[in-house]
Every structure is written in structure tokens, then in C-alpha cells.
Amino acid sequence: MKKLMMTFAALFMAVSVNAQKYLNDSGTPFEQNKMYVAASVSSASLSYSKSTDFSIGIGGKVGYFFIDNLMGLGEVSFMSLKSGDQSNVELGAGARYYFDQVGIFVGALAKYAHMKAYDTTVNDFQPEIHAGYAFFLGRHVTIEPEAYYKHSFKDSDYSGFGLRVGVGIYF
């Protein structure tokens, strides 16, 4: 796991932090009244917590910039754990802040998690913090790698950190 986290850290250092121009547009992609939609995936080697050995997940996000560089964010995700023996559905709301036009962002979400394992059902509140980079492929489309940590108030075994890679659209 240490190698994976070091690889992710190296990825962030390798990505240039030069300001990205919004391709001949007078505005920026992170300005007030713009919208955002995204889909992401986290897989077996990209997520870790004490309660899981293997996981694969998909998620969707929507957002709206209330002011420049600050976005309100909603998220829904589904994760299958340990070869389908467990499943996890999460709903969250929060905010994300972009550092001007560079594409680096940090955010926080308040999440409700509904976990089902064998004959047991667990409902949990799991706040999450995340940081990532919006790498623009074109005028509106981004690839967004991000690292996250979510904390469980129900049981520390459900707390965990991981990596996600997503595709975002700003319009």
C-alpha cells in the first residue's frame, strides 16, 4: 500500500502546476454559475480499509459553482466488497474549493453510508475529505485523479482511504 500511495504522490508532483488557460475563453472553468457532472471509479488496488480486502466501486457527482472557485457538490456511489458478499451505497453532499485556475482542488463531504454484509445491515455517517487535480483534455472535459479519506463514526474498521479516477465535464 505504501508503494501505491508513493506512486500517487509522484503523479501529483509530476503534473505541472502551471495555470491552465481556458482555451480562448475569457472566463475560467471554475467561475460562478458554472455546472459540473462527473463519473468516477475506484478499484481493488485503489481502496483500503480494515473491513475490506477487495473492492470495486463506481460513483457520480454533480456540482454548481456558487462563487468563483467554490462548488457545492452532491455524490452517489456504489461499492461491491469481497467478491459480492458485501455492498455499500453512499449519498453525500459537500463542497469543493479550486485553487484559482491551476486545477488543484480540496473538498469535504458529509456522507450517509448504507452497508450490507451477509445478514448484517449497517447505517453510518462518514465524513470525507479529498484532494485532487482536474487535468483538462479539452475545453470542458477533465480527467480527475483524487485521494480521499473517509471516517466512520460507527466503527473505525469502516474508515478508510483510497484513490479515485474520474471524468468530469464543466459547463
Steps between C-alpha positions, in 0.01 A plus 500: 500500500792734570620453141156590369481818709855600399409446134198726542714766670751482215216540251394825666859629501547406135191689386587858418340758726501766232178692463278341238347746258139436424573465127419843356211563741499822698378317811632208699345156539462567874295819492165582654184343346685219318389139545689172535419131448738209547528124515778322689632154569702358786628146474655216696847643535381856554301474822590375847330469835516236773157365412586418136767316307360549150266767371385655178274801481333747269366843578340810359528865602319822415605849598424868468739794549330739741799735489828490306709193594246365754263226395210335684523127432264201516614140465356150475713184488474123510776263607514121491729349760661157538370334184141619540451384862470861611365813336509865591282787374598856592326836460690818575492878483780747552728756338816513292748789470719551191828689530440764232561361148759237584255212529605385848203456732414403857160409631289355777179297493253387763398147397230257602612141439270198488711184524374146467722205589361148505201527740608828661400852400692805620399864456783745560594868477837528324649845442757504221786728400661483159762671286567469130588656168272591207710433189325656199490289184307765312287803563257332740613139565742398776668193641496532879719280719433552869597360838243476777457408864164416654444460871235277656337602825338156536816285492859594416525186285275676246732801477733495203700678238540444130535637150239580239530591134213679335393683188343842555313742276485873578231706327 
